Amino acid sequence: MFNRFFLSQRRLILGVLTLFVLLGTLQFLHSRKVIQPRLLSGSGAVLEPERLGLAYLENLRKSRAQYCSPASPSQLMCFHSQTAPEGRIDSFCVGQNAVFNPSLRKFQLSCERIDPRGVESNQSAPALDDFPMYWYHTGPRQVFNDFVDLDAQVEHNKEIERITILVKREGAGNIWHSLMEIMSASMTLDVLQMTRSVGSLHPIISAEDSLKSQVVIVDSHTDGPYFDLWRILAKMPVVRLPDLSTDFNSSLVVVPLPGGSNPIWQADWEPTLCQHSDLLQTFAWRVRQQLNISDPVKLPDQVVVTIIERQGTRKLIDQHARIEALKKQYQASEVLIQLIDFAVLPLQEQVQIIRGTDVLVGVHGAGLTHGLWLPQRSAMVEILPEGFQHKGFRNLAGALGHDYFSTHASTLQTSSRGANDNSWQVSDVALDEERWLQLMNVAIKSMYNKGRHNFDTVK
């Protein structure tokens, strides 16, 4: 009996010890899971929620580092993100107590440089000279080199009269590049509204501060069709640096995330699994609000198909014949098929048309950026050049909750610039009628029982 009691007690003790070991192991693994995507360490590859969701903003918020000594008349703080697959560190910065010098066309701060370390983590952070350069000579490092002087003599001044957002654009005419820049800048301001000032309970900027905020364009590109969208960031008029008023003494200067750092750009050669992106949904809503876009009233039982008409490169050969063949497949009362040259329309009208579209169709190109404005649970159709495996618009559709359908067309060399000049970019594409109809039928019928649509898929 004593032996039985001893054995039972022994089993109990072993069971408890095993449980403690298991709990300890789970706790260890959980802690590893939490710290694995730490900023400024590792390969930089992160899960899609970390890159395309609110966690992207939260990780930026927790990554701020000081670049000036506490005794400096001016302060500079930069926020860092490491989501690019190649491990690149992307940054934006905010400088307090900056004075604009109109003769030098520079914002001047008085900053006693220190080795930057994270405010929350105390980890070392990238030096300003180590910030990456981005395409078209953009990014914080370029802006600091050309338009900011950190070593000037500036008097102490804690009052912020103006919030100045310094923007150096990649260009003016490409909708995808322009929207990625504006989106990156808007996320910069989101992080600043989420982050408390050091030693304060108040955020670095508030929503009310938009009334005294101004976007200052420092590049020499033309305005372009998307210029007014910079008003999403600030209520004051958008100005160019030479036209900047000097009726303020001290400014909070924001050097935002560049468009090339936008996480939507990243991993665009591989399919992603993201089915919802708060970052994209929020930005699309902000653009619609800025343009006063309404949801149109349309026939409840009519699927609207909008085909993007290209006038330059990568046109679809025999496009009009293909469209006529498609129209013969459907009754006009059920399916409306329209060909739109968006390049000749004001941006507001472009977005309004897409807001009333169910199926957006186009050859690979920036025009498919309009998928941002489609109603929920719509469809995107992409015709890719032969052999071209880009997944950017597939991933965009998925992150917005849209269906996505694609095919590869044959590439026809039609450019006088020759085959060596990235022929997929400049050549027209051909798709035979049978494959065209198969592709479009799948996309159109995918809408037959969504929302208010109520059609039999097979008749």
matplotlib code that plots the C-alpha trace (Angstrom):
import matplotlib.pyplot as plt

x = [0.0, 2.9, 4.4, 1.2, 0.9, 4.5, 4.0, 0.9, 2.6, 5.6, 3.3, 1.6, 5.0, 6.2, 2.9, 3.3, 6.9, 5.9, 3.2, 5.7, 8.2, 5.4, 4.2, 7.8, 8.4, 5.2, 6.1, 9.6, 8.2, 5.6, 8.3, 10.3, 7.3, 6.8, 10.3, 11.2, 10.1, 12.1, 13.0, 16.5, 17.4, 17.0, 16.3, 13.5, 10.9, 7.7, 4.3, 1.7, -0.4, 2.8, 3.3, -0.3, -2.3, -2.4, 0.6, 2.7, 1.8, 2.2, 5.7, 6.7, 5.3, 7.4, 10.6, 11.3, 14.8, 16.3, 19.0, 19.7, 20.9, 18.2, 19.8, 19.6, 17.4, 15.9, 15.0, 15.0, 13.2, 13.0, 10.8, 12.0, 10.4, 12.0, 9.4, 11.1, 12.2, 15.8, 16.1, 16.1, 15.2, 12.7, 12.4, 10.6, 11.6, 10.1, 12.1, 10.9, 11.8, 12.8, 13.2, 12.8, 15.6, 14.2, 17.6, 19.0, 15.6, 16.3, 14.8, 17.3, 17.6, 20.1, 20.8, 23.7, 24.1, 24.1, 24.3, 20.6, 19.0, 15.4, 13.2, 11.3, 13.9, 17.2, 18.4, 20.8, 19.1, 20.4, 22.5, 21.1, 23.9, 23.0, 19.4, 18.8, 18.4, 15.2, 14.4, 14.1, 16.3, 13.6, 13.5, 14.4, 18.2, 17.8, 15.5, 17.9, 20.8, 19.1, 16.5, 17.4, 20.3, 20.7, 23.8, 22.4, 22.0, 18.4, 16.9, 15.0, 11.3, 8.7, 5.8, 4.8, 3.3, 3.2, 3.5, 5.4, 5.4, 8.3, 7.5, 9.9, 7.9, 9.0, 7.1, 3.6, 1.9, 1.9, -1.2, 0.4, 3.6, 1.7, -0.8, 1.9, 3.6, 0.5, -0.4, 3.0, 2.8, -0.7, 0.6, 3.4, 0.9, -1.1, 1.9, 2.6, -1.0, -0.6, 2.7, 2.9, 5.5, 8.5, 7.5, 3.9, 0.5, -0.3, 0.4, 3.1, 0.4, -3.4, -6.2, -6.9, -3.3, -4.3, -5.6, -2.1, -0.4, 0.9, 2.4, 5.5, 6.6, 10.4, 10.7, 10.4, 7.9, 4.7, 1.6, 0.1, -3.5, -3.0, -1.6, -4.8, -4.8, -1.9, -4.7, -5.6, -2.6, -3.2, -5.9, -3.6, -2.9, -0.2, 2.7, 6.1, 9.2, 10.0, 6.5, 6.5, 5.4, 7.8, 5.0, 5.8, 8.8, 9.0, 7.8, 7.5, 9.0, 7.9, 10.0, 7.6, 8.0, 8.9, 6.6, 9.3, 9.0, 5.3, 4.7, 2.2, 5.2, 6.9, 6.8, 5.0, 6.7, 5.2, 1.5, 0.4, -2.4, -3.7, -7.5, -8.0, -5.7, -6.8, -4.0, -5.4, -9.1, -8.4, -6.4, -9.0, -11.7, -9.7, -9.3, -13.0, -13.8, -11.3, -12.9, -16.5, -17.2, -20.7, -21.9, -23.9, -27.5, -27.5, -29.7, -29.6, -29.6, -26.9, -23.3, -21.0, -17.8, -15.3, -12.4, -9.4, -8.5, -4.7, -3.5, 0.3, 2.0, 0.7, -2.5, -4.7, -4.7, -8.2, -9.6, -12.8, -13.5, -13.0, -15.4, -18.1, -17.7, -18.2, -21.3, -22.9, -22.6, -24.9, -28.1, -27.4, -30.0, -27.9, -24.3, -23.1, -19.7, -17.9, -14.5, -13.1, -10.0, -9.3, -6.4, -8.7, -11.0, -10.6, -9.6, -12.9, -14.8, -12.4, -13.0, -16.7, -16.9, -14.9, -17.2, -20.0, -18.0, -18.3, -15.5, -12.4, -10.4, -7.0, -3.7, -1.0, -0.3, -0.9, -4.5, -5.3, -4.6, -8.2, -9.0, -8.7, -12.0, -14.1, -17.0, -16.4, -16.3, -15.8, -13.5, -10.3, -9.1, -5.5, -4.0, -0.3, 2.5, 3.9, 6.2, 5.7, 5.1, 4.4, 1.9, 1.4, -2.2, -3.2, -2.0, -3.8, -7.0, -6.7, -5.9, -9.0, -11.2, -11.8, -11.7, -8.8, -8.6, -5.6, -4.1, -0.9, -1.2, 1.3, 3.6, 3.9, 6.9, 5.4, 7.8, 10.3, 12.6, 13.4, 13.3, 16.1, 14.1, 12.1, 9.9, 7.1, 6.8, 6.4, 4.9, 1.2, -0.4, -2.6, -5.2, -7.3, -11.1, -11.7, -9.4, -10.7, -14.2, -13.3, -11.5, -14.3, -17.1, -15.5, -15.0, -18.5, -20.3, -18.4, -20.6, -23.9, -24.9, -23.0, -24.7, -27.9, -27.1, -29.4, -28.7, -28.5, -24.9, -26.0, -29.1]
y = [0.0, 2.3, 1.5, 2.3, 5.7, 6.5, 5.6, 7.8, 10.7, 10.3, 10.3, 13.5, 15.2, 14.2, 15.5, 18.8, 19.1, 18.3, 20.9, 23.6, 22.6, 22.9, 26.3, 27.5, 26.4, 28.1, 31.3, 31.2, 30.6, 33.3, 35.8, 34.9, 35.4, 38.9, 40.1, 38.4, 41.3, 43.8, 47.0, 47.4, 43.7, 40.6, 40.4, 42.9, 40.4, 40.7, 39.2, 41.0, 42.3, 44.0, 45.6, 46.3, 46.7, 49.1, 47.3, 49.1, 52.5, 51.1, 49.8, 53.1, 54.8, 52.7, 53.3, 57.0, 58.1, 61.4, 63.1, 66.2, 66.7, 67.6, 71.0, 71.9, 74.9, 72.7, 69.0, 66.3, 63.0, 60.3, 57.2, 54.0, 51.0, 47.8, 46.0, 45.8, 42.2, 43.4, 44.8, 48.5, 50.9, 53.5, 56.7, 60.0, 62.9, 65.8, 68.8, 71.2, 74.9, 75.3, 78.8, 79.4, 81.3, 82.7, 83.7, 80.2, 78.5, 76.3, 75.5, 76.0, 74.2, 74.4, 70.8, 69.5, 66.0, 62.9, 59.2, 58.5, 56.0, 54.8, 56.8, 53.7, 50.9, 52.7, 50.8, 52.4, 54.0, 54.8, 58.0, 60.6, 60.1, 56.4, 57.0, 55.4, 57.4, 56.7, 56.8, 60.2, 61.8, 61.6, 60.7, 62.3, 62.2, 64.1, 66.7, 67.2, 67.6, 70.2, 72.0, 71.6, 73.0, 71.4, 73.4, 76.9, 79.3, 79.4, 80.9, 78.7, 78.8, 76.2, 77.8, 76.2, 78.7, 76.5, 72.8, 72.5, 69.3, 69.3, 67.2, 66.2, 64.3, 61.7, 63.4, 64.7, 62.5, 58.9, 58.1, 55.2, 57.0, 60.1, 58.2, 56.2, 59.4, 61.0, 57.9, 57.6, 61.3, 60.7, 57.7, 59.9, 62.3, 59.4, 58.2, 61.7, 61.9, 58.5, 59.5, 61.5, 64.2, 63.3, 64.1, 65.0, 63.4, 65.3, 63.9, 65.5, 66.9, 66.8, 66.7, 70.4, 71.2, 70.7, 74.3, 75.6, 72.9, 73.5, 71.2, 72.8, 71.4, 71.6, 70.0, 71.7, 69.3, 70.7, 70.5, 67.6, 66.2, 65.0, 68.2, 69.0, 65.7, 67.0, 69.0, 65.7, 66.4, 70.1, 72.8, 75.6, 76.1, 73.9, 76.1, 75.8, 76.6, 79.9, 81.1, 80.3, 83.1, 84.3, 85.5, 82.9, 82.6, 78.9, 75.8, 72.1, 70.6, 67.2, 65.3, 62.4, 58.9, 58.8, 57.2, 54.6, 53.3, 52.6, 49.1, 48.6, 48.7, 45.8, 42.2, 43.0, 40.2, 37.5, 36.8, 37.8, 36.4, 39.8, 40.0, 43.3, 46.3, 49.1, 51.3, 51.1, 51.3, 54.4, 56.1, 55.4, 56.8, 60.0, 60.6, 60.1, 62.5, 65.1, 64.8, 64.7, 61.4, 59.9, 56.4, 56.6, 55.4, 52.8, 50.0, 47.2, 44.5, 45.9, 44.8, 47.8, 46.8, 49.6, 49.0, 51.3, 52.8, 53.3, 55.8, 55.4, 52.1, 48.6, 49.0, 45.9, 45.1, 45.0, 46.3, 47.6, 44.3, 42.5, 44.8, 44.4, 40.6, 40.8, 43.0, 40.3, 37.9, 40.0, 42.0, 45.7, 45.7, 43.2, 44.2, 47.7, 47.7, 51.0, 52.0, 55.0, 57.1, 58.3, 60.5, 63.1, 63.4, 65.4, 63.2, 63.6, 62.3, 59.4, 58.3, 58.8, 56.5, 53.8, 54.2, 53.0, 50.1, 46.4, 45.1, 47.1, 45.9, 47.0, 46.0, 46.2, 49.8, 52.6, 52.9, 49.8, 52.0, 53.0, 49.7, 51.7, 53.4, 50.3, 49.4, 46.6, 43.0, 44.2, 42.6, 43.6, 42.1, 42.5, 41.6, 41.2, 41.4, 38.0, 36.6, 39.5, 38.1, 41.3, 40.7, 44.3, 44.7, 41.2, 42.0, 45.4, 43.7, 41.1, 43.7, 45.6, 42.5, 42.4, 39.3, 39.3, 37.7, 37.7, 36.3, 36.9, 38.3, 38.0, 41.0, 42.7, 45.0, 48.2, 50.8, 52.7, 52.6, 49.0, 45.7, 46.6, 49.4, 47.2, 45.9, 44.8, 48.5, 50.0, 47.2, 46.5, 43.2, 40.8, 38.5, 36.3, 36.6, 33.2, 33.8, 37.3, 36.2, 33.4, 35.8, 38.4, 35.9, 34.6, 38.1, 39.3, 36.3, 36.5, 39.6, 37.9, 37.2, 39.9, 42.8, 43.8, 41.7, 38.7, 36.8, 33.1, 32.2, 29.5, 30.0]
z = [0.0, 0.9, -2.5, -4.3, -2.5, -3.3, -7.0, -7.2, -5.5, -7.9, -10.9, -9.6, -9.0, -12.5, -14.0, -12.3, -13.4, -16.9, -16.9, -15.6, -18.3, -21.0, -19.7, -19.6, -23.1, -24.4, -22.6, -24.1, -27.6, -27.1, -26.1, -29.1, -31.3, -29.9, -30.2, -33.5, -35.7, -33.6, -35.4, -36.7, -36.4, -38.6, -42.3, -42.4, -43.8, -41.7, -41.8, -43.9, -40.9, -39.7, -43.2, -44.4, -41.2, -38.2, -36.7, -39.3, -37.7, -34.2, -34.9, -36.3, -33.2, -30.9, -33.0, -32.4, -31.7, -30.5, -32.6, -30.6, -27.0, -24.5, -24.1, -27.8, -28.7, -31.4, -31.3, -34.0, -33.7, -36.4, -36.6, -38.3, -40.0, -41.3, -43.5, -46.9, -47.7, -48.4, -44.9, -45.8, -42.9, -43.9, -41.8, -41.3, -39.1, -37.2, -36.2, -33.4, -33.4, -37.0, -38.6, -42.3, -43.9, -47.2, -48.6, -48.2, -48.9, -45.9, -42.6, -39.8, -36.5, -33.7, -32.9, -30.9, -32.5, -30.4, -31.2, -31.8, -29.6, -29.3, -26.8, -25.7, -26.4, -25.9, -29.0, -31.4, -34.4, -37.9, -38.3, -40.7, -43.1, -43.2, -44.3, -47.8, -51.0, -53.0, -56.7, -58.4, -55.6, -52.9, -49.3, -46.0, -46.6, -49.8, -48.2, -45.2, -47.6, -49.7, -47.5, -43.8, -41.8, -38.4, -37.4, -37.4, -34.4, -33.4, -30.2, -27.8, -28.7, -27.5, -29.3, -32.5, -34.9, -38.0, -38.9, -42.2, -44.2, -46.6, -49.7, -52.6, -55.2, -57.6, -60.4, -61.2, -63.8, -62.7, -60.5, -58.7, -57.8, -56.7, -54.6, -52.9, -51.9, -50.5, -48.7, -47.1, -46.0, -44.5, -42.5, -41.2, -39.7, -38.4, -36.4, -35.1, -33.8, -32.1, -30.4, -27.2, -27.0, -24.8, -21.2, -22.1, -22.2, -25.5, -29.0, -31.1, -33.3, -33.0, -35.6, -34.8, -35.8, -39.5, -39.4, -39.0, -41.1, -44.6, -47.3, -48.9, -52.2, -52.6, -56.1, -59.5, -61.1, -62.5, -60.4, -62.3, -61.9, -58.3, -56.7, -54.8, -53.0, -50.9, -49.1, -47.4, -45.1, -44.2, -44.4, -45.4, -49.1, -50.7, -51.7, -53.3, -51.4, -53.2, -52.5, -48.8, -46.5, -43.8, -41.4, -38.8, -36.4, -35.4, -37.1, -36.5, -39.7, -40.8, -43.4, -44.3, -45.4, -49.1, -51.6, -52.3, -48.8, -48.9, -47.8, -50.6, -52.9, -51.1, -52.1, -55.3, -57.2, -55.0, -54.2, -50.8, -48.6, -47.3, -47.7, -45.9, -45.4, -43.0, -44.4, -47.9, -46.9, -44.8, -47.5, -50.2, -47.9, -47.3, -51.1, -51.7, -48.9, -50.3, -53.7, -52.4, -54.1, -53.5, -54.1, -57.3, -57.7, -60.5, -61.7, -59.1, -61.7, -64.0, -63.7, -64.8, -66.6, -67.1, -69.5, -69.3, -72.7, -73.1, -75.7, -75.3, -74.7, -74.0, -75.9, -76.5, -80.2, -81.8, -78.6, -80.1, -81.9, -78.6, -76.8, -79.5, -79.2, -75.5, -75.8, -77.9, -75.0, -72.7, -72.7, -72.2, -69.4, -67.4, -68.2, -69.1, -70.9, -71.2, -72.5, -70.7, -71.4, -67.9, -69.0, -70.4, -67.4, -64.1, -61.2, -59.4, -62.5, -62.8, -59.2, -59.5, -62.5, -60.7, -57.7, -59.9, -61.5, -60.6, -62.9, -63.7, -66.7, -68.0, -69.5, -66.8, -65.9, -63.5, -64.5, -62.5, -59.4, -59.8, -58.1, -54.9, -55.5, -56.5, -54.2, -51.8, -53.2, -56.8, -59.4, -61.2, -64.5, -65.5, -68.9, -68.4, -71.0, -72.1, -69.4, -67.0, -63.5, -61.5, -58.6, -57.5, -58.7, -57.7, -54.2, -54.3, -55.2, -52.5, -49.8, -50.8, -50.7, -54.5, -56.8, -59.2, -62.7, -65.0, -68.2, -70.1, -73.6, -76.5, -76.8, -80.1, -80.7, -82.0, -80.5, -82.5, -79.5, -80.1, -78.3, -75.9, -74.3, -71.8, -74.6, -72.2, -71.1, -74.6, -76.7, -77.5, -76.5, -78.3, -76.9, -79.1, -78.9, -77.3, -74.4, -74.0, -73.7, -71.3, -69.1, -69.1, -68.6, -65.5, -64.1, -65.0, -63.7, -60.4, -59.7, -60.6, -57.0, -55.1, -53.4, -55.2, -58.3, -58.7, -61.9, -62.7, -63.4, -65.9, -68.0]

ax = plt.figure().add_subplot(projection="3d")
ax.plot(x, y, z, "-o")
ax.set_aspect("equal")
plt.show()
